[in-house]
Amino acid sequence: MKRILFLLISLLTSLPGRAEFEQAYEPVMVFGAPVLVPVESTPEDTLYLSVQSKQDAMLVAWSPSQDADYYQLQYLEGGVWKYASEKHDLTYLTVDVSRGPFRVRGCHKYGCAQWQADNRAVQAPLSIKAFYSNSAQADRYGRLMLGWHVEGATDVTITARKNGQVAAVNRSLAPSKGLLDAYVDQLTEYTLSATAFSGEAITKTLVVTAIPKLPVTLTGIKNNYKQPLYETGLDIVEKSITEYRDNLIFATHDGHLLFYKGTHDHNQEMQWDYGWHIELEGVVNNAPIIEGDFLYFTESYYDSTGRACRIRWQDALGKVCSNKASSSLLASPVLVNAHAENNQGFFASARQFARSFTSSTTRPNIESGLYIFHEDGTVEVLDPINDLVSQPSIK
């Protein structure tokens, strides 16, 4: 026993010392007695190092290193690494002259992490383009995927809160685009925080939930009016309901587009029966339009993108869609035929609507096509034949 303790003490005193750092120790049990053994202890490595040029200065920022008390930042000059700061408390620094490349590491009283020398060039202003989940509700196993797209960020963090309390924090995430697997067992609020070179941060929040333990049945309220969808149990997007030749077309919040066929019974009473449905990648938030044999609708997605689509309204076949645009779609599409010889009815109203936002000085002739209205204010005019391409359809 004494021999072992003597050897351990000799080991402690014989380790090479580091004058600038303290030695870290961990207790181990030897024959039932605790003995301190020297160990290496350093902060976690810094994952991301970002740089931005500003005339005669360089902005440098990096993701935080877990357990670091301060940071060391160096720049390469003449093949030699020199200190821009040997002991810096913050995770960003302005270097007076244009230098680089840079490297950074976190330190504490026991030592320093490995150098991070992978320089990310960032010039865009800070913005959160999208923060989304692949569904508003987790699957039956509680699984969910979060995604983000940011610009101008040096660090990204996602915080989960349940009942107002912090449940989890995911730090040092990819500062541009990324995906994160999440587990949800109740209503959860996720907040994405993106940090810029100055240390300022912007946030965006989304709320997701788990599958309810007791299924909810939507029955509606019975009154004296005809209610063709009464007691269907469907979670209908009310703004999407379209009536055409006594038929009903509408979308649901769980991502379906449905058709109910209207017929008269032997007493000439109107009744509606299920005709078809298609599954959507996103959701239809506005009323579709019908022109001839085709149904046109706009589909928006959780990642703040959208597109316009067309199907045959009688059987939902032949789905074609535009390319996805980086903005959600706010309103129903409008089909404008500016060259129809007998421009009456729908086309007349559509043409009058198009004139309301088309300047005669900048666009002397109204453009025919499918008008799509984006959340960012863009009005897009698509060729309903050539700008829509085939898509798989799930019946």
N, C-alpha and C positions, 0 to 999 in steps of 0.2 A: 504493500500500500504506500509506504513512505517513498519507496523507489519510484513508483509511478508518478506520485505528486511531484517529486524532485525533477523528473524528466519533463513534466508539463510546465513547471515553473521555468525550467531552463529554456524550453521552447518559446515561452512568452518573452523572455528577456533577450533572446538571441535573434528575433525577427528583425529584418532591416527596418529602420524607422523612416517615417516621412515627416519632415519637420513641419510642413505646412498643414498637415492633417492629423487628427487624432486616430488612434487605433480602435476599431470596433471589436467587441467581444460578444460571444454567445455562451450561455451556460450549458454544460453537458454534465450528465450524471456519471460519476466514476465510483464504483463500489458503493452506490447509495449516497455519495456526497457530490454536491454541485461544484464544478470547476469551470472557470472562464477560459474559453479558447478563442484566440484571435481569428477574425474572419474578415473577408473583403466586403465592404458595403459601399455601394454607389447609388445615386439616383437612377431612375429609368432614363433610357436614351430619349433625346428629343426626336420626334418623328418627322416634323416638317419645318423647313427653314425657307422663308419667303423674302424676296428682295424687290424693291421698286425704285427706279431711277427718278430723281426730281432735280433737273438742271445740274447744279454743282454738288448735290448731296445724294446719298443713298439711304432709303428707308429699309430697315432690316427688322423682321419680326419672326417669331418661332412659336410653335406649340409648347405649352408648359410641360416640364419634366416632373413626374411624380416624385415628391419628397425633396426636390431641390430647394436649397435656401437662397442660392444666387446663381448667376450664369456668367460664363466666360465667352466672349465673342472675339474672333480673330479674322483678319483679312490677309490675303496673300499678296505680297509685294516683292518683286524681284526674286521670286522663288523661295521667299522666307515668310513664315506665318508671324504676323505681328498682332499685338492686342489692340482692338478697338475699345474694349473694356475688359478688365481683369476680374471685376466683381460688380455685377449689375443685377439689381433687384427685380427689374421689370422684364417682360418678354418682348420688348421692342426697343429699338434704338435708332437714332438718326446719326449717320456718319457724315461729317462735314464735307468731305470731298468724295469724288467718284472713285470708289475702290472696289475690290472684289476679285475673285469670289470670296465668300465668307464661310466660316464654320462656327458652330456653337455647341456648348455642352452645359448641362446642369451640374452643380456641385453642392455638397454640404460638408459638415465638419469631418466626415470620414473619408471623403474622396470625391472624384468627378466621374461622370458618365463618359461613354465613348463620344467622340466628336461626330456631329451631323454636318456633312459638307455638301449635301445635295441641295443646290440653290434653285428655288422655284421663282421664275420671273412672273410678277403679277403687276398688271397695269390698269385693269378695269376698276371702276369705283365699286364700293361694297354694296351688294344687293343680294337678296334671296329670290332667285327665280322661281323655285318650286320647293315645297316641303309637303310630302304626300304619303299615304299608305296605300297598299294594294287593295284595301277594302276598308270600309268604315266599321267592319265587325270582324273579329278574329274567327278562325275556323274552329271546328269542334275540339281541337287540341289546344286552343288558345294561341295559335301561331299567327303572326302578322309580320309584314315586311314594311319598313319605313324607307323612304328614299328622299334625296335632296339634291338640289342643283343651286350652287351659289357662285358668285363672282366677286373678286376683290377681297376674299377672306384669307386670313393667315391661320385661323384656327376655328374649328367647328365642334360644338358640344350639344348633345341631346339629353335633356332631363325629363324623366318620367315622374308624374305626380299622381297619387291616388288619395282621394279624400282630402286634397289640399296639402298632403305631406309628400316630401321627396322620397320616391321609392327606389330610384336608380339614376345614376349619372354616367353617361358614356362620353369620355373625354378624348381629345386629340384625334377626332375623326377626320376623314379626307376633306380638305378645305375647298374642294371643287364639286365633285359628284360622288355619291356613294349610296350603298344600301345597307340596312341594319336589320337583322332578325330580332323580333321582339316577342315576348310572351305576355299575353293579356288575360287576366282572370276577373277583371271588373272594369268599370268606366275609368279610363286612364287619359290624362292630359300629357301630351308630349310637346316640349318646347325646344326648338332649334335656336341656338345662339351662334351667330357668326361674328367673328372679331376682325377688325381692320388693323392697319399698321399703327394707327395712333392709340390703339387700345380700346377704341369705341366699339360697341357691339349693337347689333340689331337682332330682333327675335321674330319668330313666327311659330304659331301654336296650332296643333290639331288635336282632336279628341276622338278616341276610338273606344269600342266596347267589346265585351265578350258575348258569346251567344247566350241569350236569356235562358235560365234554367226552366222556366215555365213559358212555353210558346204563347205569343200574343196573337189573338184572333181579332181582325178588324171587321166589325159588323156594321158600322155606320148607324145612322138614325133614320128610322122609318117615318115617311110622311105620305101625303096624298099624291105626290108627283110620281111619275114613272121613274124607277131607279134600277136600270138594267144591270148595274154592277153591285147591287145590294147583296151582302153576305157572300161575296166572292172570296173574302179574306185577303184580297190583294192590296198591297201598300202602294196606291196609285199616285203618280205625280200629276196633281190636278191640272196644272198648266199644259200638260201634254195631250189632254183629251181632244180628239178630233172626230167630228161626225161627218160622214160622207155617204150619201145615198142610203140613209138609215143604218149604216154600219158604224161601228165605233173602233177607233184606233187610239191606243194610249200606252204610256210607259209606266214602269214601276221603279221604286227606289232601289230594288235589288238587281237592277240591270237587265230588264226584259222589255221588249216591245211586243204588244199583243193586238190581235184583231178579233173582234166579236161581230159576227154576221147578224144583221137584222132581217127578220122574216115575219110574215103575217101568218097567224094561225087560222083555223077554220072560222073563227069569229071575227076575223080581220083585226085582231089585236096584235100589236107589235111585240115580238119577243127577240131576245138576243142570245146567241149561242156561241161558244168558243169556236174560233176558226183556226188560228195559228199563233205561234209566238216565235221570236228569235231571241237568243241570248246576245247581249251587248258586252263589249269590253268596258264601256263606261256607263253613262246614263243620259237619257234624253230628257232635258229639262223644259223643253218648249214644244208647242204643237207642231207636228209635221204638216206638210202641205201635199196635196195630190194634184197632179196634172196628167191627164190622159190615163195611161196604165201604170203610172209610176208614183211612188210615195217618196218624198224628199224629207230628210230630217237631219238635225245636227246632234252630234254625240260629243259629250265632254268627259274628261278623264281626271282621275285624282291627282295627276302630276301637272295640272293646269294647262293641258293641251286640249285640242279639239279638232274635229273634222266633220265634213258633210258627207252624207251617204244617200243612196237611192236603192229601192227595191221595187218589185212588182207588188202592188197593194193586194191583188187577189190571192197570191200564194206565198209572198215573202221571198221569192226566188230572185236570183240575179243580182245579189248585193254588190254594189260598187261604191267606192269611197274616195274622197280626196286624200292627199297626204296630210298627216297631222301637222297642225300649226301650233306654235309655241304660245298659245293664248286660248283660254276657254271661250266658248261661244255663248252669247247672251240671249239671242232671240231666235224666232223661227226663221228659216231661210225664206227668201223671196225670189221667185222665178220671174224674170222680166223678158218679154218678147217685144223689143222696141220696133221691130220691122213687120209686125203682123198687119195685114191689110185691113182686117176687121177687128181692131183692137178693142174689144168690148169686155164687159164683165171683169173677171179676175185680172186679165192683162191690163185693162184700163186703170184699175185701182193700183196695180203694181207699178205701172208707168208713172202715175201721178205721185206715188210714194217716192220713186227714184228721183223725180224732179225736185223733191223737197230738200234733198241733200246734195244734189249735183249742180255745180256752178256752170252756167252757160259759157262763162269766159274761159274756164279751165278745161271743160269737157263739153264742147258744143253739141255732141250727139250722145244720147243716152245709150249705154252699152247693154246689149242683150246678155243674159246669162243668169247664173244662180248667185244671188247676193247673200254673203255670209257676214255676220256682224260679230266682231271679236271684242273681248273684254277690254283690251288695251286701246279700243277706239278705231281699230282698222276695219274698213269695209272691203271685203275681198269679193271679186267677181270671178266666178268659175265658169268654165265651159262645161255644161252638164253632160256632154258626150265624151270629150277628150280628157277632162281633168279628173274624172272618176274612174278608178281602176278596180278590177275584180277583187273580192274579199271572201274568205271562207265564211259560211253561214251555218250556224248551229240551230237545228230545228227541234 
